[in-house]
Amino acid sequence: MRPSSIYGIGKIYGELLGEYYHSKSGLDFRSLRVPIVTSSAMQSAGGSAAFTVTMFNDLLKNKKTDIPIEPDVKMPLIHLPDLINNILNFMEADSERLRFRTYTPLSVGVSVKDYCDEVMKLFPDC
């Protein structure tokens, strides 16, 4: 993976630095690459990755929404309780048994259109 944004480069830099210190000094470094988190308990922080939460908030408040992402784009989604379980299990895992220092939790790949179609079933008057 070769990221092209400063955000992605910074993430990889942090992961590599953690792996370096793990191999050189035994630092118990662990990293999760978190997909887009969705939950009815969340507030939107903005950005294209927050479209799931933004959509719900907009529909509840304004009865309309605007998603700034192409409909065929697939996004990796994880539900907040599932992410919390992943984090707790990862933190509790025996460091000696971890094969890698960076993991990506299992997520669901769904297109923006399919997600919107499912959400709109909950808001038939919008």
MMTF fields as JSON, N, C-alpha, C and O atoms, coordinates in Angstrom:
{
  "mmtfVersion": "1.0.0",
  "mmtfProducer": "UNKNOWN",
  "numBonds": 503,
  "numAtoms": 504,
  "numGroups": 126,
  "numChains": 1,
  "numModels": 1,
  "chainsPerModel": [1],
  "groupsPerChain": [126],
  "chainIdList": ["A"],
  "bondAtomList": [4, 2, 8, 6, 12, 10, 16, 14, 20, 18, 24, 22, 28, 26, 32, 30, 36, 34, 40, 38, 44, 42, 48, 46, 52, 50, 56, 54, 60, 58, 64, 62, 68, 66, 72, 70, 76, 74, 80, 78, 84, 82, 88, 86, 92, 90, 96, 94, 100, 98, 104, 102, 108, 106, 112, 110, 116, 114, 120, 118, 124, 122, 128, 126, 132, 130, 136, 134, 140, 138, 144, 142, 148, 146, 152, 150, 156, 154, 160, 158, 164, 162, 168, 166, 172, 170, 176, 174, 180, 178, 184, 182, 188, 186, 192, 190, 196, 194, 200, 198, 204, 202, 208, 206, 212, 210, 216, 214, 220, 218, 224, 222, 228, 226, 232, 230, 236, 234, 240, 238, 244, 242, 248, 246, 252, 250, 256, 254, 260, 258, 264, 262, 268, 266, 272, 270, 276, 274, 280, 278, 284, 282, 288, 286, 292, 290, 296, 294, 300, 298, 304, 302, 308, 306, 312, 310, 316, 314, 320, 318, 324, 322, 328, 326, 332, 330, 336, 334, 340, 338, 344, 342, 348, 346, 352, 350, 356, 354, 360, 358, 364, 362, 368, 366, 372, 370, 376, 374, 380, 378, 384, 382, 388, 386, 392, 390, 396, 394, 400, 398, 404, 402, 408, 406, 412, 410, 416, 414, 420, 418, 424, 422, 428, 426, 432, 430, 436, 434, 440, 438, 444, 442, 448, 446, 452, 450, 456, 454, 460, 458, 464, 462, 468, 466, 472, 470, 476, 474, 480, 478, 484, 482, 488, 486, 492, 490, 496, 494, 500, 498],
  "bondOrderList": [1, 1, 1, 1, 1, 1, 1, 1, 1, 1, 1, 1, 1, 1, 1, 1, 1, 1, 1, 1, 1, 1, 1, 1, 1, 1, 1, 1, 1, 1, 1, 1, 1, 1, 1, 1, 1, 1, 1, 1, 1, 1, 1, 1, 1, 1, 1, 1, 1, 1, 1, 1, 1, 1, 1, 1, 1, 1, 1, 1, 1, 1, 1, 1, 1, 1, 1, 1, 1, 1, 1, 1, 1, 1, 1, 1, 1, 1, 1, 1, 1, 1, 1, 1, 1, 1, 1, 1, 1, 1, 1, 1, 1, 1, 1, 1, 1, 1, 1, 1, 1, 1, 1, 1, 1, 1, 1, 1, 1, 1, 1, 1, 1, 1, 1, 1, 1, 1, 1, 1, 1, 1, 1, 1, 1],
  "groupList": [{"groupName": "MET", "atomNameList": ["N", "CA", "C", "O"], "elementList": ["N", "C", "C", "O"], "formalChargeList": [0, 0, 0, 0], "bondAtomList": [1, 0, 2, 1, 3, 2], "bondOrderList": [1, 1, 2], "singleLetterCode": "M", "chemCompType": "L-PEPTIDE LINKING"}, {"groupName": "ARG", "atomNameList": ["N", "CA", "C", "O"], "elementList": ["N", "C", "C", "O"], "formalChargeList": [0, 0, 0, 0], "bondAtomList": [1, 0, 2, 1, 3, 2], "bondOrderList": [1, 1, 2], "singleLetterCode": "R", "chemCompType": "L-PEPTIDE LINKING"}, {"groupName": "PRO", "atomNameList": ["N", "CA", "C", "O"], "elementList": ["N", "C", "C", "O"], "formalChargeList": [0, 0, 0, 0], "bondAtomList": [1, 0, 2, 1, 3, 2], "bondOrderList": [1, 1, 2], "singleLetterCode": "P", "chemCompType": "L-PEPTIDE LINKING"}, {"groupName": "SER", "atomNameList": ["N", "CA", "C", "O"], "elementList": ["N", "C", "C", "O"], "formalChargeList": [0, 0, 0, 0], "bondAtomList": [1, 0, 2, 1, 3, 2], "bondOrderList": [1, 1, 2], "singleLetterCode": "S", "chemCompType": "L-PEPTIDE LINKING"}, {"groupName": "ILE", "atomNameList": ["N", "CA", "C", "O"], "elementList": ["N", "C", "C", "O"], "formalChargeList": [0, 0, 0, 0], "bondAtomList": [1, 0, 2, 1, 3, 2], "bondOrderList": [1, 1, 2], "singleLetterCode": "I", "chemCompType": "L-PEPTIDE LINKING"}, {"groupName": "TYR", "atomNameList": ["N", "CA", "C", "O"], "elementList": ["N", "C", "C", "O"], "formalChargeList": [0, 0, 0, 0], "bondAtomList": [1, 0, 2, 1, 3, 2], "bondOrderList": [1, 1, 2], "singleLetterCode": "Y", "chemCompType": "L-PEPTIDE LINKING"}, {"groupName": "GLY", "atomNameList": ["N", "CA", "C", "O"], "elementList": ["N", "C", "C", "O"], "formalChargeList": [0, 0, 0, 0], "bondAtomList": [1, 0, 2, 1, 3, 2], "bondOrderList": [1, 1, 2], "singleLetterCode": "G", "chemCompType": "PEPTIDE LINKING"}, {"groupName": "LYS", "atomNameList": ["N", "CA", "C", "O"], "elementList": ["N", "C", "C", "O"], "formalChargeList": [0, 0, 0, 0], "bondAtomList": [1, 0, 2, 1, 3, 2], "bondOrderList": [1, 1, 2], "singleLetterCode": "K", "chemCompType": "L-PEPTIDE LINKING"}, {"groupName": "GLU", "atomNameList": ["N", "CA", "C", "O"], "elementList": ["N", "C", "C", "O"], "formalChargeList": [0, 0, 0, 0], "bondAtomList": [1, 0, 2, 1, 3, 2], "bondOrderList": [1, 1, 2], "singleLetterCode": "E", "chemCompType": "L-PEPTIDE LINKING"}, {"groupName": "LEU", "atomNameList": ["N", "CA", "C", "O"], "elementList": ["N", "C", "C", "O"], "formalChargeList": [0, 0, 0, 0], "bondAtomList": [1, 0, 2, 1, 3, 2], "bondOrderList": [1, 1, 2], "singleLetterCode": "L", "chemCompType": "L-PEPTIDE LINKING"}, {"groupName": "HIS", "atomNameList": ["N", "CA", "C", "O"], "elementList": ["N", "C", "C", "O"], "formalChargeList": [0, 0, 0, 0], "bondAtomList": [1, 0, 2, 1, 3, 2], "bondOrderList": [1, 1, 2], "singleLetterCode": "H", "chemCompType": "L-PEPTIDE LINKING"}, {"groupName": "ASP", "atomNameList": ["N", "CA", "C", "O"], "elementList": ["N", "C", "C", "O"], "formalChargeList": [0, 0, 0, 0], "bondAtomList": [1, 0, 2, 1, 3, 2], "bondOrderList": [1, 1, 2], "singleLetterCode": "D", "chemCompType": "L-PEPTIDE LINKING"}, {"groupName": "PHE", "atomNameList": ["N", "CA", "C", "O"], "elementList": ["N", "C", "C", "O"], "formalChargeList": [0, 0, 0, 0], "bondAtomList": [1, 0, 2, 1, 3, 2], "bondOrderList": [1, 1, 2], "singleLetterCode": "F", "chemCompType": "L-PEPTIDE LINKING"}, {"groupName": "VAL", "atomNameList": ["N", "CA", "C", "O"], "elementList": ["N", "C", "C", "O"], "formalChargeList": [0, 0, 0, 0], "bondAtomList": [1, 0, 2, 1, 3, 2], "bondOrderList": [1, 1, 2], "singleLetterCode": "V", "chemCompType": "L-PEPTIDE LINKING"}, {"groupName": "THR", "atomNameList": ["N", "CA", "C", "O"], "elementList": ["N", "C", "C", "O"], "formalChargeList": [0, 0, 0, 0], "bondAtomList": [1, 0, 2, 1, 3, 2], "bondOrderList": [1, 1, 2], "singleLetterCode": "T", "chemCompType": "L-PEPTIDE LINKING"}, {"groupName": "ALA", "atomNameList": ["N", "CA", "C", "O"], "elementList": ["N", "C", "C", "O"], "formalChargeList": [0, 0, 0, 0], "bondAtomList": [1, 0, 2, 1, 3, 2], "bondOrderList": [1, 1, 2], "singleLetterCode": "A", "chemCompType": "L-PEPTIDE LINKING"}, {"groupName": "GLN", "atomNameList": ["N", "CA", "C", "O"], "elementList": ["N", "C", "C", "O"], "formalChargeList": [0, 0, 0, 0], "bondAtomList": [1, 0, 2, 1, 3, 2], "bondOrderList": [1, 1, 2], "singleLetterCode": "Q", "chemCompType": "L-PEPTIDE LINKING"}, {"groupName": "ASN", "atomNameList": ["N", "CA", "C", "O"], "elementList": ["N", "C", "C", "O"], "formalChargeList": [0, 0, 0, 0], "bondAtomList": [1, 0, 2, 1, 3, 2], "bondOrderList": [1, 1, 2], "singleLetterCode": "N", "chemCompType": "L-PEPTIDE LINKING"}, {"groupName": "CYS", "atomNameList": ["N", "CA", "C", "O"], "elementList": ["N", "C", "C", "O"], "formalChargeList": [0, 0, 0, 0], "bondAtomList": [1, 0, 2, 1, 3, 2], "bondOrderList": [1, 1, 2], "singleLetterCode": "C", "chemCompType": "L-PEPTIDE LINKING"}],
  "groupTypeList": [0, 1, 2, 3, 3, 4, 5, 6, 4, 6, 7, 4, 5, 6, 8, 9, 9, 6, 8, 5, 5, 10, 3, 7, 3, 6, 9, 11, 12, 1, 3, 9, 1, 13, 2, 4, 13, 14, 3, 3, 15, 0, 16, 3, 15, 6, 6, 3, 15, 15, 12, 14, 13, 14, 0, 12, 17, 11, 9, 9, 7, 17, 7, 7, 14, 11, 4, 2, 4, 8, 2, 11, 13, 7, 0, 2, 9, 4, 10, 9, 2, 11, 9, 4, 17, 17, 4, 9, 17, 12, 0, 8, 15, 11, 3, 8, 1, 9, 1, 12, 1, 14, 5, 14, 2, 9, 3, 13, 6, 13, 3, 13, 7, 11, 5, 18, 11, 8, 13, 0, 7, 9, 12, 2, 11, 18],
  "groupIdList": [1, 2, 3, 4, 5, 6, 7, 8, 9, 10, 11, 12, 13, 14, 15, 16, 17, 18, 19, 20, 21, 22, 23, 24, 25, 26, 27, 28, 29, 30, 31, 32, 33, 34, 35, 36, 37, 38, 39, 40, 41, 42, 43, 44, 45, 46, 47, 48, 49, 50, 51, 52, 53, 54, 55, 56, 57, 58, 59, 60, 61, 62, 63, 64, 65, 66, 67, 68, 69, 70, 71, 72, 73, 74, 75, 76, 77, 78, 79, 80, 81, 82, 83, 84, 85, 86, 87, 88, 89, 90, 91, 92, 93, 94, 95, 96, 97, 98, 99, 100, 101, 102, 103, 104, 105, 106, 107, 108, 109, 110, 111, 112, 113, 114, 115, 116, 117, 118, 119, 120, 121, 122, 123, 124, 125, 126],
  "secStructList": [7, 7, 7, 7, 1, 2, 2, 2, 2, 2, 2, 2, 2, 2, 2, 2, 2, 2, 2, 2, 2, 2, 2, 2, 2, 7, 7, 7, 7, 7, 3, 3, 7, 7, 7, 3, 3, 3, 7, 6, 6, 7, 7, 7, 7, 7, 1, 4, 4, 4, 2, 2, 2, 2, 2, 2, 2, 2, 2, 2, 2, 2, 1, 7, 7, 7, 7, 7, 1, 7, 6, 6, 7, 3, 3, 3, 3, 3, 3, 2, 2, 2, 2, 2, 2, 2, 2, 2, 2, 2, 2, 2, 1, 7, 4, 4, 4, 7, 1, 7, 1, 3, 3, 7, 7, 7, 7, 3, 3, 3, 3, 2, 2, 2, 2, 2, 2, 2, 2, 2, 2, 2, 7, 6, 6, 7],
  "xCoordList": [0.842, 0.0, 0.884, 1.757, 0.643, 1.393, 0.396, -0.149, 0.152, -0.813, -0.298, 0.908, -1.248, -0.876, -1.254, -0.871, -2.0, -2.369, -1.49, -0.938, -1.366, -0.567, -1.186, -0.465, -2.501, -3.192, -2.741, -2.362, -2.785, -2.384, -0.9, -0.512, -0.08, 1.365, 1.649, 2.483, 0.955, 1.133, 0.728, 1.385, -0.367, -0.805, 0.248, 0.598, 0.744, 1.745, 3.03, 3.654, 3.424, 4.607, 4.47, 5.396, 3.318, 3.082, 3.129, 3.687, 2.55, 2.562, 3.989, 4.401, 4.728, 6.105, 6.996, 7.838, 6.81, 7.58, 7.268, 8.173, 5.996, 5.606, 6.183, 6.651, 6.154, 6.729, 8.241, 8.799, 8.892, 10.335, 10.647, 11.503, 9.954, 10.216, 9.814, 10.397, 8.827, 8.48, 9.63, 10.006, 10.188, 11.264, 12.579, 13.347, 12.856, 14.14, 14.145, 15.162, 13.017, 13.035, 11.883, 11.72, 11.079, 10.005, 8.772, 7.927, 8.648, 7.464, 6.216, 6.165, 5.224, 3.976, 3.115, 2.153, 3.47, 2.757, 1.649, 1.861, 0.457, -0.679, -1.42, -1.556, -1.896, -2.589, -3.77, -3.647, -4.92, -6.089, -6.37, -6.384, -6.591, -7.025, -8.553, -9.159, -9.152, -10.594, -11.352, -11.066, -12.324, -13.168, -14.143, -14.038, -15.07, -16.071, -16.99, -17.564, -17.119, -17.93, -19.325, -19.482, -20.34, -21.709, -22.477, -22.321, -23.309, -24.115, -25.137, -24.88, -26.3, -27.329, -26.947, -27.537, -25.974, -25.565, -24.504, -24.061, -24.088, -22.987, -23.49, -24.579, -22.664, -22.873, -21.841, -20.728, -22.2, -21.31, -20.172, -20.361, -18.982, -17.82, -17.505, -16.52, -18.333, -18.137, -17.236, -16.717, -17.05, -16.213, -16.995, -18.075, -16.442, -17.158, -17.321, -18.303, -16.378, -16.476, -17.596, -18.006, -18.097, -19.163, -20.546, -21.53, -20.632, -21.92, -22.999, -24.173, -22.646, -23.667, -24.38, -25.607, -23.628, -24.201, -24.858, -25.948, -24.195, -24.73, -26.092, -27.011, -26.213, -27.463, -28.613, -29.671, -28.413, -29.452, -29.807, -30.985, -28.808, -29.058, -29.819, -30.761, -29.415, -30.092, -31.55, -32.444, -31.775, -33.139, -34.03, -35.202, -33.478, -34.259, -34.581, -35.69, -33.628, -33.808, -34.516, -35.431, -34.089, -34.518, -35.391, -35.912, -35.553, -36.311, -35.672, -36.327, -34.381, -33.647, -32.16, -31.732, -31.389, -29.943, -29.227, -29.821, -27.97, -27.135, -25.854, -25.103, -25.605, -24.423, -23.394, -23.646, -22.23, -21.237, -20.305, -19.114, -20.853, -20.043, -20.791, -22.018, -20.059, -20.673, -21.403, -20.893, -22.581, -23.394, -22.735, -23.045, -21.835, -21.236, -19.986, -19.417, -19.552, -18.367, -18.693, -19.708, -17.808, -17.993, -17.188, -16.03, -17.815, -17.185, -17.169, -18.145, -16.071, -16.044, -16.733, -16.332, -17.756, -18.52, -18.413, -18.37, -18.373, -18.424, -19.345, -19.32, -20.153, -21.075, -20.302, -19.445, -20.602, -19.847, -19.675, -18.551, -20.726, -20.517, -19.525, -18.76, -19.537, -18.583, -17.159, -16.234, -16.984, -15.654, -15.161, -14.002, -16.023, -15.628, -15.181, -14.17, -15.922, -15.517, -14.165, -13.332, -13.942, -12.648, -11.516, -10.472, -11.724, -10.685, -10.373, -9.206, -11.414, -11.199, -10.479, -9.554, -10.894, -10.231, -8.773, -7.901, -8.517, -7.15, -6.268, -5.117, -6.816, -6.053, -5.757, -4.704, -6.689, -6.54, -5.735, -5.338, -5.492, -4.762, -3.327, -2.699, -2.827, -1.444, -0.515, -0.577, 0.333, 1.23, 2.098, 2.377, 2.515, 3.389, 2.673, 3.318, 1.346, 0.586, 0.153, -0.386, 0.384, 0.026, 1.042, 2.245, 0.561, 1.458, 1.871, 2.957, 1.007, 1.253, 1.033, 0.476, 1.455, 1.248, 0.098, -0.41, -0.309, -1.391, -2.442, -2.126, -3.697, -4.811, -5.931, -6.037, -6.766, -7.974, -9.165, -9.273, -10.072, -11.249, -12.102, -12.156, -12.761, -13.666, -14.787, -15.376, -15.077, -16.13, -16.971, -16.649, -18.046, -18.935, -18.669, -18.699, -18.409, -18.231, -19.575, -20.16, -20.063, -21.372, -21.266, -20.543, -21.997, -21.976, -22.824, -23.739, -22.509, -23.267, -24.729, -25.625, -24.977, -26.358, -27.106, -28.236, -26.499, -27.174, -27.453, -28.521, -26.499, -26.7, -27.856, -28.732, -27.858, -28.918, -30.28, -31.27, -30.333, -31.604, -32.16, -33.36, -31.293, -31.737, -32.192, -33.21, -31.455, -31.821, -33.154, -33.986, -33.358, -34.598, -35.834, -36.938, -35.673, -36.801, -37.286, -38.452, -36.373, -36.729, -37.378, -38.034, -37.184, -37.698, -38.549, -38.179, -39.666, -40.45, -41.043, -41.392, -41.163, -41.761, -40.751, -41.111, -39.501, -38.459, -38.184, -37.337],
  "yCoordList": [-1.182, 0.0, 1.241, 1.401, 2.111, 3.369, 4.513, 4.85, 5.111, 6.212, 7.445, 7.653, 8.255, 9.464, 10.752, 11.844, 10.628, 11.829, 11.936, 10.94, 13.146, 13.338, 12.578, 12.1, 12.461, 11.682, 10.217, 9.649, 9.618, 8.222, 8.012, 7.013, 8.94, 8.855, 8.907, 8.153, 9.803, 9.896, 8.623, 8.211, 7.988, 6.726, 5.636, 4.932, 5.504, 4.472, 4.756, 3.833, 6.02, 6.401, 5.957, 5.373, 6.236, 5.839, 4.331, 3.839, 3.599, 2.133, 1.594, 0.732, 2.105, 1.636, 1.979, 1.177, 3.167, 3.574, 2.658, 2.24, 2.354, 1.433, 0.045, -0.575, -0.451, -1.767, -1.767, -2.748, -0.675, -0.554, -0.666, -1.456, 0.124, 0.087, -1.252, -1.673, -1.912, -3.251, -4.217, -4.989, -4.174, -5.115, -4.772, -5.673, -3.483, -3.078, -3.083, -3.411, -2.723, -2.614, -3.332, -3.221, -4.073, -4.854, -4.054, -4.547, -2.827, -2.024, -2.776, -3.271, -2.864, -3.55, -2.607, -2.022, -2.468, -1.592, -2.373, -3.488, -1.77, -2.352, -1.229, -0.127, -1.513, -0.503, -1.134, -2.216, -0.449, -0.881, 0.138, 1.342, -0.336, 0.527, 0.492, -0.454, 1.505, 1.518, 1.954, 3.011, 1.137, 1.556, 2.646, 3.152, 3.004, 4.019, 3.456, 2.378, 4.199, 3.754, 4.346, 5.538, 3.5, 3.97, 3.536, 2.42, 4.446, 4.175, 5.278, 6.435, 4.91, 5.926, 6.822, 7.889, 6.412, 7.185, 8.232, 8.949, 8.332, 9.231, 10.535, 10.604, 11.564, 12.83, 12.925, 12.416, 13.564, 13.679, 14.648, 15.721, 14.235, 15.116, 15.73, 16.455, 15.447, 15.996, 15.118, 14.109, 15.494, 14.738, 13.645, 13.256, 13.15, 12.142, 10.834, 10.123, 10.501, 9.252, 9.28, 8.227, 10.461, 10.595, 10.592, 10.938, 10.203, 10.301, 9.466, 9.83, 8.359, 7.502, 8.223, 8.19, 8.861, 9.577, 10.872, 11.217, 11.587, 12.84, 12.614, 13.414, 11.53, 11.23, 11.095, 11.695, 10.313, 10.146, 11.482, 11.817, 12.231, 13.511, 14.472, 15.13, 14.554, 15.437, 15.03, 15.876, 13.73, 13.265, 13.505, 13.85, 13.322, 13.565, 15.044, 15.391, 15.907, 17.349, 18.04, 18.837, 17.732, 18.512, 17.748, 18.337, 16.451, 15.591, 15.506, 15.116, 15.875, 15.741, 15.648, 15.995, 15.172, 15.053, 15.156, 14.934, 15.489, 15.564, 14.794, 15.161, 13.745, 12.918, 13.296, 13.105, 13.833, 14.328, 13.242, 13.479, 12.066, 10.934, 10.269, 10.172, 9.814, 9.123, 7.87, 7.18, 7.551, 6.432, 5.057, 4.174, 4.864, 3.539, 3.316, 2.224, 4.317, 4.181, 3.231, 3.38, 2.244, 1.314, 1.792, 2.19, 1.747, 2.189, 1.037, 0.292, 0.88, -0.142, 0.398, 1.44, -0.288, 0.171, -0.831, -2.042, -0.305, -1.143, -0.463, 0.758, -1.26, -0.732, -0.505, -1.31, 0.59, 0.994, -0.127, -0.333, -0.863, -1.947, -3.009, -3.559, -3.297, -4.27, -3.739, -4.485, -2.446, -1.846, -1.896, -2.23, -1.571, -1.604, -3.011, -3.17, -4.027, -5.418, -5.735, -6.395, -5.267, -5.483, -4.852, -5.472, -3.619, -2.907, -3.635, -3.851, -4.015, -4.702, -6.035, -6.357, -6.806, -8.093, -7.895, -8.659, -6.875, -6.588, -6.171, -6.594, -5.339, -4.883, -6.031, -6.058, -6.965, -8.076, -9.242, -10.135, -9.244, -10.358, -10.423, -9.399, -11.645, -11.863, -11.346, -11.809, -10.398, -9.778, -10.803, -10.647, -11.829, -12.852, -13.652, -14.24, -13.674, -14.47, -13.657, -14.219, -12.355, -11.526, -11.724, -11.582, -12.047, -12.234, -10.899, -10.777, -9.898, -8.578, -7.541, -7.859, -6.319, -5.232, -4.319, -3.529, -4.427, -3.618, -4.539, -5.435, -4.297, -5.088, -4.176, -3.027, -4.699, -4.017, -4.86, -6.014, -4.307, -5.086, -5.44, -4.688, -6.578, -7.0, -5.979, -5.565, -5.58, -4.598, -5.048, -6.024, -4.318, -4.601, -3.563, -2.362, -4.02, -3.107, -2.875, -3.803, -1.658, -1.346, -0.081, 0.855, -0.074, 1.13, 2.215, 1.929, 3.44, 4.574, 4.453, 4.722, 4.049, 3.903, 2.85, 3.089, 1.687, 0.625, 1.05, 0.76, 1.735, 2.219, 3.216, 3.124, 4.162, 5.168, 4.524, 4.911, 3.547, 2.863, 2.217, 2.295, 1.584, 0.938, 1.972, 1.78, 3.051, 4.093, 4.729, 5.005, 4.961, 5.624, 4.777, 5.315, 3.482, 2.63, 3.012, 2.813, 3.567, 3.998, 5.387, 5.777, 6.128, 7.5, 7.625, 8.371, 6.921, 6.921, 8.288, 8.514, 9.196, 10.511, 11.552, 12.708, 11.156, 12.115, 12.053, 12.792],
  "zCoordList": [0.0, 0.0, 0.0, 0.853, -0.968, -1.043, -1.052, -2.103, 0.097, 0.168, -0.577, -0.712, -1.056, -1.795, -1.053, -1.474, 0.043, 0.805, 2.053, 2.52, 2.583, 3.796, 4.961, 5.837, 4.983, 6.014, 5.974, 6.998, 4.784, 4.629, 4.899, 5.505, 4.454, 4.691, 6.185, 6.686, 6.908, 8.357, 9.075, 10.031, 8.613, 9.222, 9.036, 9.984, 7.825, 7.541, 8.32, 8.845, 8.397, 9.153, 10.612, 11.176, 11.219, 12.611, 12.793, 13.773, 11.858, 11.933, 11.817, 12.594, 10.851, 10.654, 11.844, 12.247, 12.401, 13.569, 14.758, 15.48, 14.954, 16.024, 15.829, 16.785, 14.594, 14.302, 14.535, 15.028, 14.181, 14.405, 15.9, 16.298, 16.728, 18.163, 18.791, 19.79, 18.206, 18.692, 18.436, 19.319, 17.225, 16.892, 17.577, 17.915, 17.791, 18.377, 19.906, 20.517, 20.53, 21.997, 22.69, 23.905, 21.914, 22.523, 22.9, 23.647, 22.4, 22.681, 22.23, 21.104, 23.088, 22.735, 21.899, 22.396, 20.634, 19.708, 19.021, 18.544, 18.977, 18.272, 17.559, 18.092, 16.358, 15.571, 14.842, 14.268, 14.869, 14.106, 13.014, 13.269, 11.819, 10.715, 10.714, 10.212, 11.266, 11.504, 10.249, 9.688, 9.806, 8.685, 9.129, 10.246, 8.281, 8.613, 9.691, 9.536, 10.778, 11.912, 11.78, 11.516, 11.966, 11.889, 13.127, 13.621, 13.616, 14.8, 14.962, 14.629, 15.476, 15.723, 16.891, 17.065, 17.693, 18.873, 18.556, 19.453, 17.291, 16.943, 16.337, 15.768, 16.478, 15.794, 14.675, 14.809, 13.595, 12.45, 12.724, 13.298, 12.296, 12.395, 11.036, 10.895, 10.041, 8.705, 7.864, 8.343, 6.628, 5.712, 5.015, 5.461, 3.914, 3.125, 3.883, 3.671, 4.763, 5.504, 6.536, 7.025, 6.876, 7.874, 7.23, 7.883, 5.953, 5.268, 5.929, 5.86, 6.568, 7.175, 8.315, 8.402, 9.172, 10.307, 9.845, 10.301, 8.941, 8.418, 7.771, 7.946, 7.03, 6.341, 7.335, 7.144, 8.39, 9.4, 10.056, 10.184, 10.464, 11.131, 10.221, 10.661, 8.956, 8.008, 7.792, 7.769, 7.633, 7.405, 8.626, 8.484, 9.806, 11.023, 11.206, 11.613, 10.912, 11.131, 9.972, 10.182, 8.747, 7.58, 6.59, 5.642, 6.798, 5.875, 4.488, 3.522, 4.394, 3.134, 3.473, 4.574, 2.5, 2.706, 1.372, 0.317, 1.425, 0.231, 0.528, 1.432, -0.217, -0.017, -1.082, -2.271, -0.672, -1.638, -2.181, -2.382, -2.413, -2.883, -4.025, -3.998, -5.021, -6.149, -5.666, -4.782, -6.215, -5.734, -5.825, -5.026, -6.782, -6.958, -6.108, -6.135, -5.361, -4.503, -3.359, -2.679, -3.158, -2.038, -0.845, -0.976, 0.314, 1.551, 2.552, 2.649, 3.298, 4.349, 5.6, 6.119, 6.091, 7.249, 8.398, 8.181, 9.621, 10.81, 11.818, 11.971, 12.498, 13.502, 14.793, 15.158, 15.484, 16.667, 17.7, 18.159, 18.093, 19.067, 18.572, 19.365, 17.267, 16.715, 16.81, 17.131, 16.53, 16.643, 18.086, 18.333, 19.03, 20.442, 20.835, 21.52, 20.41, 20.69, 20.068, 20.691, 18.836, 18.172, 18.965, 19.169, 19.409, 20.162, 21.463, 21.791, 22.206, 23.484, 23.284, 24.03, 22.29, 22.02, 21.623, 22.034, 20.829, 20.374, 21.546, 21.648, 22.427, 23.584, 24.562, 25.199, 24.67, 25.613, 25.052, 25.801, 23.754, 23.128, 23.651, 23.922, 23.785, 24.194, 23.095, 21.956, 23.434, 22.46, 21.729, 20.54, 22.423, 21.827, 20.741, 19.873, 20.788, 19.824, 18.593, 17.64, 18.614, 17.464, 16.348, 16.564, 15.165, 14.02, 13.421, 12.856, 13.545, 12.987, 14.074, 15.126, 13.842, 14.803, 14.358, 15.154, 13.093, 12.545, 11.934, 11.152, 12.306, 11.805, 11.33, 11.761, 10.438, 9.991, 10.414, 10.001, 11.236, 11.628, 10.419, 9.446, 10.484, 9.426, 9.291, 10.289, 8.082, 7.844, 6.654, 5.977, 6.418, 5.3, 4.221, 4.489, 3.01, 1.885, 1.214, 0.655, 1.265, 0.704, -0.142, 0.199, -1.244, -2.081, -1.43, -0.659, -1.749, -1.211, -1.623, -0.822, -2.874, -3.348, -2.552, -2.125, -2.345, -1.596, -0.162, 0.377, 0.458, 1.82, 1.857, 2.717, 0.929, 0.883, 0.641, 1.262, -0.255, -0.526, 0.744, 1.009, 1.521, 2.768, 3.794, 4.459, 3.925, 4.898, 4.504, 5.368, 3.224, 2.788, 3.083, 3.158, 3.248, 3.652, 5.053, 5.39, 5.866, 7.228, 7.229, 8.195, 6.126, 6.011, 4.742, 3.836, 4.656, 3.408, 3.052, 1.894, 4.011, 3.734, 3.265, 3.041, 3.116, 2.714, 1.232, 0.73]
}
